[in-house]
């Protein structure tokens, strides 16, 4: 991604700081979104709308004479989905300290479960189409309980947590923790580990949560290359609801890539319903296809179709450009 350097290696004459810089980067995307779940009669939304996002990201860094790197990230984002535009705002800041293979972050953290390798699609949007199409392909999203884990917030304050990441050779590990204010403390603890061997990478992720009900999670993934095909398999146990995913993508010529995926979600158990879990009847099979064409200069054409387990169809087409 091309960086625009605002303060190139500016000297900082405070303490033992040696050099600092501020960099700005980001992306824009826009296109058409067809969703057959929308209608003027049921939710006052047209089936076809414009979907868009503009993201502007600021990364600040400084390094001591001893090689300890300090950093911060601050992001502004504006977007529109289902014909509901958001004028945009800055998010919560994230701070980091790194030395060799060890990094500690505080504030608007990534989250260890969110950061587990092999969880998102290998597309520029990390999902299907121009805006991800609901990220049905993610094995952690089940039964209407979507994104119920700690994750970096692009449009909000985030969880104000702490996390530690370490990598050495083929191994990487990640632990995160967040706690909410209140008369009784509520928290989420997450962890993931991954290991690369040859063309393959295996990963395991975990979350323990008392922030809400039914948020304990376990996930595994295995990804690699078979000839000209990139393949991945993933499984998530979402507090009793299992979801399996298979994914394959391949390049077509020098500029095109096509990706296909399918997931299978278990039903909500009778015991969970009796314990208060809402059954949204999303058990079943979902699938999708995504096509990308590289136009050069950081610009690409992105399009995709997906059907979820409740037979909701979406189709999107548009452009994505990074800077």
N, C-alpha and C positions, 0 to 999 in steps of 0.2 A: 504494500500500500504506500503510495507516495506521501511523504511527509512535507509539510511546509514549516520550515524552521524559523521561528520568530527570534530566538536569542541563541545564536550559534556559539556554543562553547563560551558563554559569558563568564568572566571571572567573578567569583563571589568572595569578597574580602572580609569574611566573618568566620572566626574560629579556624577549623582545619578544612573547611570546604574548599574544593579545588575548582570545580566547574559545574555549571548548571545550564539547563535549557528548557524551553517551553515549546512543545510541538502541537500542531493542530492537524487533525485528520477527520475522516468521516465518510459518509456515503449518502446517496439519495436513491430513492426507488419510487416508481409510480406506474400505475397500469389499471386495467379493468378487472373487477372481481364479480363473477357470477355465482350466486349462492341460492340454490332452490329452496332453502329453508326460510328465506325472506319473502315477504309479500306485503303489499299495502293493507290487505285485509286483516292480517294476523299481527304483525309487529310494526306496521307503518314504514317499512323499509323496502325500497325497490330491490328486485332480484339482482339487478346489475348496478354496481356503484364504482366509484373511483377509489382505489386504495393507494396510499402514498405515505412516505416517511422521509424526513430529512434529519440526519444526525450529525452533530458537530462535537468533536471530542478533543479535549485538552489534556495533554500529558506533560506533567512537570517532573523534572528529575534533577538530582544533584548527587555528587559523589565525594566522599571524604578522601583525604590523602591515603588512608588505609585501605581503600577499595570497597567501603561500605556504601551501597547505593540507596538513596532515599527517593521516593516518588509519590506522586498523587495523580489521580484521574478525576476529571470533572466533565460532565456531558450535558449537552442541550439537545432536545429532540422535539420535533413537531410531526404529527402524523394524522391520517384520516382513515377510518375503517367504517364500513356500513354507513357511509355518508354522514359520519359524525366527526367533524374536524376538531383537532386539538391544537390550540395555538402554540403550545410548547412551553417548556420550562426547564431550568437546570435541575439535575438530580442531586442526590447526596454524594458527598465526596468519599473517595477511597484513598487510603494512605498505605505505603508499603516501605519495608526495609529489607534489603537483599544483600547477601554475602555468599559468593560462590553459588552452591546449589540450593541454598536455603532462603526462603522468602516468608516474611510475616506481613499480613495485611490486616488493617482495621477499618471500620466504618462500613461503607456500602460494599460488603464482601461478595465474592463470586459464589461461595457455598460449595462444600465438597461434593455433595450429591449432584448439584448442577454441573460442576466441573469434571465429572467423571468422563473419561474418553469413551466414545462409542455410543453416545446417547442421542445425538442429533443427526439429521441427514447431512450428507456430504454435498450441500448446495450453498450458494452464497447467502441465502436467507435462513439456512439451517432447517428449513422445512420445505413444503411443497408450494410452488408458485411464487408470486411476488412478495407475499407477506407471511408465508408459512402455513396458511390455510388452517389455522387452529392447532397446528402441531399434533395432530392425531397420530402421527407416526412415532411419537415418543412413547416408550414403554412405561414411563412414569405417569402418563396422563390416562386416567381411567374413570369411568362412572361419573363424569362431570366434576371430578376432583382434580382439576388441572393446576399444575404449577404450585402444589401445596408443599413446597420445600424452599429453603433459603436460596436466593439467587440475586445476582447483581441487578439492581433496578435502574433502567435507563430513564424513566420518567418520574420516579419517586425518590423518597429519602433512603430507601433500603432498610436493612435490618440492624445496622450498627453493631456488627459482630466482629469476631477475630478469627483468623485462619492462619494455618502454617502449611507451606508447601515445600517439598524437598524433592530434588531429582538428582540421580547419579547414574550415569550410563544408561542402561536399559530400564532402570526402575524409577518410578515416581510415586509420591504419596502426598495426600492432602487431607488435613483435618480442619473442621470449622465448628464454631460455637456461637450461638446468639441467645440473648436473654431479653425478655420483655419486662417492662415495669409493671407493677401491680402489687396488691396485698399479698398475693402468692406468685412467686416467680414461675414463669413458663419459659421453656427453652427448646432449642433444636441443636442436636449434636450430629454432625455428618462426617463421613470419612470415605476416601477412595484410595485404592492402590492400583497401579497398572505396571505391566512388564512387556517389553518388546523383545521378540525373538525372530530374526530373519525378517520376512515380509509381514509378520503377524504381530498383533498387539492384543493382550487380554487385560480386562479391567473388572474390578468389583467396587460397587458403591453402596453406601449404607446411610440411613438417617433414622435417628430416634427422636421423637417429638412429643411434647405434651402441650404444644401451642394450640392444637385443635385435635379433633377426633380422627382416627383412622389415617394417621400421617406417618406411621413407621414404614420404612421402605428398604428393600434390598434389590440390587440390580447387578447383572453381569453382562459383559459384552465380549465378543471376539471378532476382530476385523483384520483383513489382510487382502492379499492379491492372489488371484488364480489366473495366470496368463494375462490377458488384457482386461480382466474384470476385477473390480474392487468389490469385495463381498463383506457382509457384516451380519452377525446374528446377535440378538439381545433378548434378555428376559428381565422382567420386573415383577417382584412380589410387593404389591401395594397394600399393605396391611390386610392381606388375605385375598386380594384380587390379583390373579396372575395375568400377565400380558406378554406375548411372544412377538418378536419382530424379525423379519428377514429382509435384507436390503442388498441390491446389486446395482452397480453402475459401470459404464464403460464409455470411453471416448469414441466419437465417430468422426474420423478425419482429424484435422488439426485444430478445429475450433469448436466442435460440438461435444456435448456430453449428455447422456440419457441415464436416468436413474429410475428404478422400479422398487416398490416396497409393499409389503403386506404384513399386517399384524392380526393377532387373535387375542381377544380379551375374554376372561372368564366371567361368569355370572356372579352377582352378589349373593353370598350365602344367606340362608334363612336365619342363621344365628346372628349375622351382622344386621340384618333388617330388624330383628327383635331387639338388638342392642341400640337401635336408633339410626342406623345408616340408611340414607335415602337411596332407593334403587332407581337409577335413571335408565335402566334397561339398555345399557350400552354394550352388553356382552355380544360377541360375534366377531365377524371379520371386517377389517378396513383395508383399503389398498389405494395406491396412488402411483402416478408417473410424473416425472419432472424432466423438462428438456431445457438445456442452456446452450446459447450460442455466443461465443466470444467475439465482440465487435472491435476489440482492440482499444488501447488507451484507458483501460480500467472500466470499460462499458460492456455490458452483456445484455442479451435478450433472454428473459426468463419466462417460462410458462409451465403450468402444471394442472393436473386434474386429480381429485381425490374423492373417494366415497367412504364415509364412515360406517360404523356398524348399525346406525339407525337409518341408513339409506339416504343420508344427506349428501348431495353432490355439490362440489364447487369446482370452478374453472377460473384460472387467472392467467393473464398475459401482460407483460410490461417490460420495462427496462430498469437496470440496476447499474449505478456508476459509483465508483469510489474515488476518493481524492486524499 
